[in-house]
């Protein structure tokens, strides 16, 4: 097991020198971890883009990494940043007032609204979806969710608010400008 750590450290150091084979090997070695981390922090439709953009950042900036031991945490930071960038780009629009939003949602059939809501929920990052499902579908209280997830109630409230805001923005995103995942 220690040999695997040494091999990866050596691979990172070799990639820092610009060795093309080492860079390719490093990208192959970290791709699974990158996808797993992106799965947790990105919307399902953004995972591939976030991983690809993150790996491009690795290629461009691995030389500037000061310590090979910091590679994994640096990679996760890059992925999280890419996920946030993609998320902000997806929901960039002018907010609607409540009357306009209500009319827009009321104009849809029940079936269409159910389908749109399903797509909106599927587009949420896992940590947002979990809180919405526990609160709105299992009807747990904030305190019960906080206890189950082992997190402070304030963090749960904040995450629930952000998740609901994302769902609302998705549903009101306009005339199919946001494609379902």
LUMTI-182980 format. One record per residue (C-alpha): residue in one letter; z, x, y. Coordinates in Angstrom, 1 decimal, always signed. Example, Ala and Ser with C-alpha at 12.3 -4.5 7.8 and 13.67 -1.06 7.14 Angstrom:
res_pz_px_py
A_+7.8_+12.3_-4.5 $
S_+7.1_+13.7_-1.1 $
//
This chain:
res_pz_px_py
X_+0.0_+0.0_+0.0 $
X_+0.8_+2.9_+2.4 $
X_-2.7_+4.3_+1.7 $
X_-4.3_+1.0_+3.0 $
X_-2.4_+1.5_+6.3 $
X_-3.4_+5.1_+6.6 $
X_-7.1_+4.2_+5.8 $
X_-7.1_+1.5_+8.5 $
X_-5.5_+3.8_+11.0 $
X_-8.0_+6.6_+10.2 $
X_-10.8_+4.0_+10.5 $
X_-9.6_+3.0_+13.9 $
X_-9.3_+6.6_+15.1 $
X_-12.8_+7.3_+13.8 $
X_-14.1_+4.2_+15.6 $
X_-12.5_+5.4_+18.8 $
X_-14.7_+8.5_+18.6 $
X_-17.8_+6.3_+18.6 $
X_-18.7_+6.8_+14.9 $
X_-21.1_+4.0_+14.1 $
X_-20.1_+3.8_+10.4 $
X_-16.4_+3.6_+11.3 $
X_-17.1_+0.9_+13.9 $
X_-19.0_-1.1_+11.4 $
X_-16.2_-0.6_+8.8 $
X_-13.5_-1.6_+11.3 $
X_-15.4_-4.8_+12.2 $
X_-15.7_-5.7_+8.6 $
X_-12.1_-4.9_+7.9 $
X_-10.7_-7.0_+10.8 $
X_-13.1_-9.9_+10.6 $
X_-11.0_-12.0_+8.2 $
X_-7.9_-11.5_+10.3 $
X_-9.9_-12.3_+13.4 $
X_-11.2_-15.6_+11.9 $
X_-7.7_-16.6_+10.7 $
X_-6.2_-16.0_+14.2 $
X_-9.1_-17.8_+15.9 $
X_-8.6_-20.7_+13.6 $
X_-5.0_-21.1_+14.9 $
X_-5.9_-20.7_+18.6 $
X_-9.4_-22.1_+19.1 $
X_-11.0_-25.5_+18.7 $
X_-12.8_-25.7_+15.4 $
X_-16.2_-25.6_+17.1 $
X_-15.3_-22.4_+19.0 $
X_-14.1_-20.2_+16.1 $
X_-17.3_-18.5_+15.4 $
X_-18.1_-17.8_+19.1 $
X_-14.6_-16.5_+19.7 $
X_-14.7_-14.2_+16.8 $
X_-18.1_-12.9_+17.7 $
X_-17.2_-12.3_+21.4 $
X_-13.9_-10.7_+20.3 $
X_-15.7_-8.3_+17.9 $
X_-18.1_-7.4_+20.7 $
X_-15.1_-6.5_+22.9 $
X_-13.7_-4.4_+20.1 $
X_-17.0_-2.4_+19.9 $
X_-17.1_-1.9_+23.7 $
X_-13.5_-1.1_+24.3 $
X_-12.0_+0.4_+21.1 $
X_-12.3_+3.9_+22.7 $
X_-9.8_+2.9_+25.4 $
X_-7.1_+1.9_+22.9 $
X_-4.3_+4.3_+23.4 $
X_-2.6_+3.9_+20.0 $
X_-4.2_+3.0_+16.7 $
X_-1.0_+1.2_+15.7 $
X_-1.6_-1.2_+18.5 $
X_-5.0_-2.3_+17.3 $
X_-3.9_-5.5_+15.5 $
X_-1.9_-6.9_+18.4 $
X_-4.7_-5.9_+20.8 $
X_-7.3_-7.7_+18.7 $
X_-5.2_-10.8_+18.6 $
X_-4.8_-10.7_+22.4 $
X_-8.6_-10.4_+22.8 $
X_-9.2_-13.3_+20.4 $
X_-6.6_-15.5_+22.1 $
X_-8.2_-14.7_+25.5 $
X_-11.7_-15.6_+24.2 $
X_-10.4_-18.9_+22.8 $
X_-8.9_-19.8_+26.1 $
X_-12.1_-18.9_+27.9 $
X_-14.1_-21.1_+25.6 $
X_-11.6_-24.0_+25.9 $
X_-11.7_-23.8_+29.8 $
X_-15.5_-23.8_+29.8 $
X_-15.6_-26.8_+27.5 $
X_-13.4_-29.0_+29.6 $
X_-14.6_-27.9_+33.1 $
X_-15.3_-31.1_+35.1 $
X_-14.0_-33.2_+37.9 $
X_-11.1_-35.4_+36.9 $
X_-11.7_-39.2_+36.8 $
X_-9.3_-41.7_+38.4 $
X_-7.5_-44.0_+36.0 $
X_-9.5_-47.1_+36.8 $
X_-12.8_-45.3_+36.1 $
X_-11.4_-43.9_+32.9 $
X_-10.2_-47.2_+31.7 $
X_-13.6_-48.9_+32.4 $
X_-15.4_-46.1_+30.6 $
X_-13.2_-46.4_+27.5 $
X_-13.3_-50.2_+27.6 $
X_-17.1_-50.1_+27.5 $
X_-17.2_-48.5_+24.1 $
X_-17.1_-50.5_+20.8 $
X_-14.0_-50.1_+18.6 $
X_-16.0_-48.1_+16.1 $
X_-17.5_-45.7_+18.6 $
X_-14.0_-45.2_+20.2 $
X_-12.5_-44.5_+16.8 $
X_-15.2_-41.9_+16.1 $
X_-14.8_-40.3_+19.5 $
X_-11.1_-40.1_+19.0 $
X_-11.5_-38.5_+15.6 $
X_-13.8_-35.9_+17.1 $
X_-11.4_-35.3_+20.0 $
X_-8.5_-34.8_+17.6 $
X_-10.6_-32.5_+15.4 $
X_-11.5_-30.4_+18.4 $
X_-7.8_-29.6_+19.2 $
X_-6.3_-26.2_+18.2 $
X_-4.0_-26.6_+15.2 $
X_-0.8_-26.2_+17.2 $
X_-1.8_-29.1_+19.5 $
X_-3.1_-31.3_+16.7 $
X_+0.2_-30.9_+14.8 $
X_+2.3_-32.1_+17.7 $
X_+0.0_-35.1_+18.4 $
X_+0.0_-36.2_+14.7 $
X_+3.8_-35.9_+14.5 $
X_+4.5_-37.8_+17.7 $
X_+1.7_-40.4_+17.8 $
X_+1.0_-41.0_+14.1 $
X_+4.3_-40.2_+12.3 $
X_+6.1_-41.6_+15.4 $
X_+8.7_-38.8_+15.4 $
X_+10.8_-38.2_+18.5 $
X_+10.5_-35.1_+20.6 $
X_+13.9_-33.9_+19.2 $
X_+12.7_-34.6_+15.6 $
X_+9.5_-32.6_+16.2 $
X_+11.4_-29.8_+17.8 $
X_+13.7_-29.7_+14.8 $
X_+10.9_-29.8_+12.3 $
X_+8.9_-27.0_+14.0 $
X_+12.0_-25.0_+15.0 $
X_+11.0_-24.9_+18.7 $
X_+12.6_-26.0_+21.9 $
X_+12.1_-29.6_+23.0 $
X_+10.6_-28.5_+26.3 $
X_+7.9_-26.5_+24.5 $
X_+7.1_-29.6_+22.4 $
X_+6.8_-31.8_+25.4 $
X_+4.6_-29.4_+27.2 $
X_+2.3_-29.0_+24.1 $
X_+2.1_-32.7_+23.6 $
X_+1.2_-33.3_+27.2 $
X_-1.5_-30.6_+27.1 $
X_-2.8_-32.0_+23.8 $
X_-3.1_-35.5_+25.2 $
X_-4.8_-34.2_+28.3 $
X_-7.4_-32.4_+26.2 $
X_-8.0_-35.6_+24.1 $
X_-8.4_-37.6_+27.3 $
X_-10.8_-35.0_+28.8 $
X_-12.8_-35.0_+25.6 $
X_-13.0_-38.8_+25.5 $
X_-14.0_-39.0_+29.2 $
X_-16.3_-36.0_+29.0 $
X_-19.2_-38.0_+29.9 $
X_-22.5_-38.9_+28.3 $
X_-22.3_-36.8_+25.2 $
X_-22.1_-33.5_+27.1 $
X_-19.4_-32.4_+24.7 $
X_-20.8_-32.4_+21.3 $
X_-18.5_-33.3_+18.4 $
X_-17.5_-30.3_+16.2 $
//
